[in-house]
Amino acid sequence: MQSPLRHGKAALGTTIAGGALAALSQAPERASRLLRHRYPTVAVTGMTGVGKTRLADRLARRASAEASATDGAEVGSAVMERRTRRNARLRGYRFRVVPGENAATRLGALDEVFHDEPVDGVLHVVANGYATPRRTAGTTGAALASREEQLAAELEDWAITAHRIASMAVRRERPTWLVVAVTKADLFADDIDAAVHYYSPGSGSPFGDKLDELRALAGGARLSIDVLPVCAQGGGRKGAGSRLPDKACSELLNKLELRMAQLSGHV
């Protein structure tokens, strides 16, 4: 017959072992929560030609040598690209740049960021109709598109992304925020306020109406929406070749970074 002391030691050992196993089983989940808190995942979406990759490069502080191949590219990437931003405080972002081409790879990337591994926030890039026209694969010659055509294409692209966001928001807690980044602001420096208004909820514009629909589906209190102008590259100190100098573009980028840090709980 086992003594009470020995029985007590065995029970204690079982309790300790059980606690250790429970701690080990919870370790990956805790690590995942810590990683998300310090490095939230951000989907960078938008139609081809709006400058998603260039903006992600600036936000991730990629060296000019690393980004040079992208800067001179005539067509956008056909696969999802990844960028990571780190700072000295061990905080940052994990960017997922979704391809803009309406192809199977794009739909697969949308499934990944909004279903398989839900992102914490969305940076949707638009260009106020100034997206760089892209040639259809296999064709030659310069691509041409009017600003009205680009705005229409942008709206059609957003409808696809908004549907994915709404579908995920009603089933999960993420994403919690959306920033509409109105890029290429250097091309319409005198009309930035009007452009921001066009892309804002409640503006009565076609894009604003789509945002209102998204808030109604996703729940306005659960999804934060901001609209901020930005330009990834200015025109030098005096704005040569651009109506916005580098300093002004840097200030716009800093405002975007600050808002993202606030939304992610970094400040």
N, C-alpha and C positions, 0 to 999 in steps of 0.2 A: 504493500500500500504506500502510495506517495505521500511524503510528509507535507504538512501545510506550508512550511517554509519553501520547500522545493516547488510546490505547486504555485506559490505566490511568485517565485522567481520566473517560472515558466510563463505565467500570465503576463508579468511585466515585460518579459522579452518579446512576447507576442504583440503587446501593445506598442512597444518601441518600434518593432519591425513594421507593424501596420502603419504607424505614423510616418516612418521613413519612406515606405512605399507610396503613401498618399502624397508626401511632399515631392517625391520624384515624379509622380504622375502629374502634379500640378506645375512642375518647373517649366515645361515647354510653354504652357499657357501664360504663366507669369512673364516669361522671357518675351513672348509674342506681344503681350500688352505693353511691356516696357519699350520694346522696339517701335511699336506703333506710336507710343507717346512721344518718344524722342525723334523718330523718323517716320512721320505719317506718310502714307502713300497718296500721291496726287496724280490723277489722270489728266493728261494734256490733250484736249480734243479740239476738233475744228476741221474745216474742209482743207483740201490741198491748196498750197500757195499762200496761206495766211501768215506763215512764219512760226509755226509751232516749235519746230526743232531749234531754230535760232533763239527763240525766247527761252526754251528749256536750257539751252547752253548757257545763256546769260545768268539765269537763275541758279544753275548748278555751278557757276564760276568755272566753266571749262576753259582751259588755256586756248588761246587763239590758234595754236598749232593743231590742237585736237579738233577744233571746230572748222578749220579751213576747208576740209573736204566737203563738209555740209554746206558752208556758205556759198560755194560756187556751183552747187548742184543745180541741174536744170529741172529735175523732178524730185518729188518727195520720196521718202523711204516707203517701201511696200511692206515693211514689217514693223512691229512695235519696237521702239527704241527705249532704252533705260538710261536714266541719269540719276546720280546721287549727289546731294548737297550736304556737306559736313562743315561744322564750324568748331571753334576751339572749345565750346561748351558741350560738345558731343550731342548736338542737336542738328536737325536738318530735314531733308525731304527725300523721298524716293519717287522720282518722276517716271511715269509711264506714258510715253508719247505715242498716241494711237495714230496709225497711218490715215491720211486723208483720202486716199484713193478709195473709191467705192468698190472694193474687191473682197474676195473671201477672206484674205488676211486681215482686212479692216474689221469685218464682222466678228472674226475670231478674237481680235484684240478687244473689241467692245465687250464680248462675252467674258473675257478674262477679267477686265477691270470692274465690270458691273455685276458679275455673277460668281465666277470661280473664286476670285480673290478681291472682294469688294474694297474699293479705295476709300480713303477718309475724306477727300475733297476733290473737286473738279475745277480745273482751269480751262475754260472753254475760250478758244482764241477766235476772234473775228477781225475783220479788216476794213469795215465801213465801205465795202465794195471795191477795195484796192488790192485784193488778193492777186498774186502773180498768176496769170493764166497758164495752164499746163496743157501741153499737147497730148492728144490721145495716144496711148501706146502704139508704136508701129508707124506713126505718121511723122512727116518732116515739115519744116517750115515754122514760122513764128505763130504762136498761139494768140488768138485775138478774142476778146470778150469785153462787152461794155460794162460799165459800172452797175447798171440796172440788172444785167444778166448775172453778175457776180453776187449781188445782193440776194437775188432770187435763189441762186445755188447755195448760198450761205444759209438761207432760211430753210431750205430743203434738208441740208446737212444737219442743222440744229434739231429739226423735227425727229430725226432718227436717234440722235444722242439723248434728247429730252425724254423720249419714250423709254430708253434704257434706264435713265436715272429714276424716272417715276416708278418703273416696274420694280427696281431694287429698293427704293425708299419705302414702299408700302410693305415690304417683307423684312427689311433689316434696318438697323440703326444708322447705317452709313449709305451714302455720303452725308456729312452734316453741313457742308458748305459748298457753294458754287461761286466762282469769280469769273465774270465775263471780261476777258482782257481785250480791249479794243486796240489792237496793235497797228503799226505803221502810222502812228499819230503824226509823224513828221511830214506825211503827205497831205494832211488836212489840218495843219496847225491852227488855222483861223476858225475852224469849225469843230473843235474838239468837244465843246459843251453840247452842241447839237448832236454829235455822234453818240456821246454818252447817253443823252436823253433817248435817242432812237432805240438803244439796246436795254433800256431800263424797264422794270416792271411798272405797270400802270401808265405807261407813256401813250398808249393807244396806237402805237406803231405795230406793224406785222410781227416784229421780233418781240416787242413788249407783250403783245397778246399771247404769244407762245410761252413766255415766262410766267404770265399770269395763270395759264392753264397748268403749267408744271407745279406751281405753288399750290394750286387747288388740289391737284392729285397727290402730291407728296406731303402736303401739310405745311402751311407757311411757317409755323412755329418751329418745325424740325429742320427746315432747310434754309440756311442763311444765303442770301443772294447779294452780291456786290458787282458793280460795273466800274471798271477803272481803265483809263487810257494808258497806253504804254508804247514805246518804240524801242526796238532792240539795238538800233544804231542811229546816231545823229549825224550831223554834217560838219563835224569839227568844231573848233572854238567859236566860230562866227556863223556856223550853220551853212557852210559852203555846200551847194548841191542839195540842201535841205532847209526847211524853214524852222527847224529846231536844232540848236547846237547840242553838242554832246552833254553839256551840263544839264540842260533841260530834260533830255532823254534819261539821264541818270537819275534825276529827281523823280520822274514818273516811275521808273523801275524800283526805286527805293520805297515809294509809296505802296506799290504792289507787294513788295517783300514784307513791309511792315504789316500790311493787312493780313497776309498769309500767316505771318508769325502770330498775330492776335487770334486768328481763327483756329490755329493749331495749338494754342496754349503755350507758346514759346516765350511770350512776354506777358 
